[in-house]
Amino acid sequence: MQTSAAMNADTMRRQREYFRRQDVLERAVLAAARAGRADAMGEDVRVITSAVLECPAAERGLAVRGVMVDDDAHREQWLVLVELASGASRALVVDKPHTQ
């Protein structure tokens, strides 16, 4: 049986890993969106970038200033917030590849 301290340490480690994965995903999507290309490496990046580029306000990726991605494991979707150069933002719900 784990002690409370060990459980807390394990929880913290899992949270750090989650945020690291999300950071890598967000950076890859942002780079691909700014390049205007949805054919980036990794299926996750391709699917999210495609959704961002389909958003008319993104102007084919030219107006994208930032991307935040939250993994909603319960609904098998990503919640994506796209920050635009104008200061506006768009929220997108993107189905994960294995659920499409």
Helices and strands as residue ranges (DSSP letters): H 4-35, H 43-54, G 56-61, E 64-72, E 77-84, E 89-95, G 97-99
